[in-house]
Amino acid sequence: MQAPRTVDRTVAGRAMVLAPLVGLVLGGISAAVVAGADRLKPEAPLLSAVLGIVVIVILSGALHLDGLADTADGFGSRRDRETKLRIMKQSDIGPFGVVSIAAVLLIDVAALHACIQNGFGWQAMLIAGIASRLTLPWSCRTSIPSARPDGLGAMVAGTVRPYAAGLLTLASATIAAVLGWLTSRAVIHGWVAIEGGPPTYSHSYPTIRGTETFSNGPLGAVIEGSSGRLTQSPGIPTLEVTVLGSVAAVLIAVLLTFATTRRTRKSLGGITGDTLGATVELAFPLTLLALAFTT
């Protein structure tokens, strides 16, 4: 496939439509790093989380983090539209930019760490990679103008039809649901309450290191057995919760896009390249947080 010789709005629009696919590739590479590190050092999930986040930042060239910092500095100034745009165009990074980058990366690592502990680490990385880049076609839908007459925002604003963004959302949500289903369908958990004695807890679930079993934990399912009764406990999410949580994480990223584009239109008159990057970087930790709480 030959790269286009000229980049016009048509080519730029196609690039925005392909953004979730790029997220799939970047997220897939980072997910492989997370899976590999967790397999080699299963007792250090924080290390796996840090490596996964560092890899995806490097692969993306920290481009979106730069956009996040510039956007934070512009909006943090609380000045008029023209001043915000001027601040965002400057190459230096102010205090709001530094804080925003630090906060986002800390949340990224903490949320991914929680997902790894829940046995949903590499899957979360893959879903977040797709969902965060899904914000790009939605940010560039036909009803969204550019804040400037030039720059990346002017090139891509209004180039993606809503139905195309909707189809991409459906595909992304399907991938997330399949990952959630494949991860949780083999979960077996429960505790055996033996009459006259303390309950014995057990839990087995699949991980990248194989099936692990834990005893004396607050887990549960409802099954009758000869040695006692297995009783339901809310300690472990059901398959339905995991699947719905995975889909919800994708939809949350889309809702974030509507919120950010509404805010940028009100404050700046439209999108810029910086606000596009900021939306990607905000969607990534938000997706991981949603998965951390639902898997």
N, C-alpha and C positions, 0 to 999 in steps of 0.2 A: 504494500500500500504506500503510495507516494504522498509525502507531506505537501499541503497546499503552498503554492508559491507566494500568494498574497493572502493576508488575513483581513477579511472584511466582516461586517456584522453577521452575515450568514454563517461564515466559518466559526466566528466567535460563539454564535448561538449553538452550533453543533457541539462545540467544546464544552459548553455548560451542560448540555444534555448528557454528554459522556462523563461528566464529573463523578457521578456515583460509581461508575465502572473504575475510574482511577482510584476512588476510595476503596473499592473492593480489592484492587491490587496492592495498594499501600497497606491497607488493614490486614490483608492476607500475609504479607511479608512480616509485619509486626506481630501478627498472631502466631506465626511460626517461631519467631524469636521467643515469645512468651511461653509457648508450649515446650520448646526445647530447653529453655532455662529452668522451667518448673520441673521438667523431667530429670535434669541433671542435679538440681538443688531444690528438692521438694520442700525442705524445711525453711526455705528463704523466699516466700512469696513476694516480699517487698522488693527483692532484687529483680525478680521476673517482671514486676510491674514497672520499675524504673527503666529497665532495658527496653521494654515494649514501647514506652512513651518516648524515650530518647530516639529509638529507631524511626518512629513515624515522624518525629520532628525533623530529623536529618533527611529523611526521604522527601519530605515536602519542602526542604530548604528553608524552614522557619518562615516561609513567606506569609502564611496566615497569621503567625504570631506578630509579625511586623505590622500587619494591618490592624490587629487587635490593639496593639500599643498606640498606634497613630489615632485610631478611633477613640480610645479611652482618653488620650490627651485632648483631643478636640472637644469631646462632649464634657470632659471634666473641667474645661475652662469656663463653661457656662456663659459663653459669650454669644454674640450674634452669629448668623449663618456664615457670613464672609470670613469672620475671624476663625471660626471652627474649621472651615475648609482650608484656610491658610495654615493653621497649626497642623492639621492632618497631612498637609503636603510637605512639611519640613522633614528633613532627614533625621533630626535628633529625636531622642526619646525622653519625655518628661517623667515626673513622678507617678502620674496616673498610669502611664504606659508600663513602667517598671512593676508597679503593684499588680496591674491586670495580668501581666505575663506570669508573675510569681504565683498569683492566686489560681490561675487556670491550670498551671502545671502541677501544683500541689493537689488540687482536686482530681486531676487526671490520675495521678499516681495513687492517691488514697482510694478512689473509687475502683480503679482496676485491681488494686490489692484486695479489696473486699470481694470483687468478682472472682478472683483467683482462689481465694479461701472458700468460696461457695462452689468451686468446681466448674466455673463458667468463665474462666479467664480469657483463653484465646478466642472463644466465641464472642465475648463482649468486645474484644479488640476489633474483630471483623465487623460486627454490627455497627460499632461507633465509627469506624472508617467509612462505611457506606452512608450512614445516616447524616454524618457531619457534612459530607460532600453533596448530599441530596438537597441541602439548603441552597446550593448555587443555582440550579434551575428554577427553584421557587423564587429566589431573590431577583431573577432576571425575567420573570413572567411579563407578559405584554403590557400589563397595567402599571408597571413600575418604571418611572423615568430615571434619567441620570441627573446627578446633582451638578455636574460640570459638562460643558460642551465638548470636552476632550478627556483623554485618559481611558483607563480600562472600563470604568463605569459607563462611559458614553458608548463604548464598543459593544458591550454585552447587554445593557439595559433594554428591556422590552423585546428580547430576541426569542424567548421560549414561550410557546403556547401552553396555557394551563393544562390542557388535556395531556400533553407530553409529560409535564411534571407529575400529573396524577398517575399516569402509567408507570413512571419511574418509582413513585411512592408505593404503588401496588407491588411491583417487583421487589423492592427493598423490604417491604413488610413480609412478603412471602419468604424471602431468604432468612429473615430474622425468625419467623415462626418455625421454619424447618430446623434451624439450628437449635432453637429452644426445645422442639419436640424430640429431636435426636438425642439431645443431652439428657433430658429428663425422663424419657419413656421407660428406661430400665431401672428407675429408682425403686428400691425396695426398702421400706423402713417400718419400724414398729417397736413396741415394747410389750414384753410378756409379763402380765401381772399374775404372779403365782400366789394362790390363796395361802394365807398364813405366813407370808414372807414378803420382803421388799420386792418391788418390781425390777425386772432385768431389762435393760435397754439395749437395743441393737440397731445398727443402721448400715446399709450398704448402698453405695452409689458409684457409678462409673466415673473415672477421672482419666487424664491422659497417661497416668502411671498404671492404669488397670483399675479393677474394682477394689475399693477400700471398705473395710467394715470397722465401725466404732461401737463400743459397748458403753453402757451406763450413761447414755446421753438422752436429752429430752425430746425423743422422736416418737412417731406413732403412725399406725395405720389400723384399719379395722379388719381383722381376720380371726376366725375361730380356730383354735388348735387344741390338741389333746392335752398339752401342758398348761394351757391357760388361754386367756383372751388377749388378742392384740387390739389395743384401743387407740383411737385417733388422738393425735396431739398436733398443735399448730406449729411445731418446731421446724418442719421442712415444707417448702412450697410444693404444691401439687404440680402435676404436668400442666394443667390448665393455667395455673398462675405463671409458670415459667414461659409458656408460649404467649400468653396475653401480655406479660411484662416485656417480652422481646419486641412484640408488635408495637406496644405502647411507647417504647423507647424511640422507635422510628417516627411515630406520629408526633411525639413531643418535639423532636427536632424540626418537623414541619411547622408546628404551631409557633415555635421560637422564630422561625423565618418570617411568619406573618407579623409577629410583634416587632421584630427589628426593622422590617421594611416600612411598617407604619410609622415607627419612630424616626427613621431616617428621612422619610418623605416630609414629616412634620417639621423637623429641625433643619434639614439640609436641602429639601426639595427633591430628593431622590437618592440613589445609591452611588457609591464610589468603589473603586477597587479595594480601598481600606475597609469599608463596611462589609464587603463580601467576605474578606478574610476574617474579620471579627466575628461574623455570624458562624463561620465554620468552626472557629476556635471556641465559641460559646456552646455550640451544639455538641461538640465532642465530649466535654465533661458532663453535660446534662444527660446525654445518652448513657454514659457510664454510670452516673448516679442512679438513673432509673433502673438499670440492670442490676446494680449492687443491691437495691432494695427489693427486687422482685425475683431474684434467682437464688 
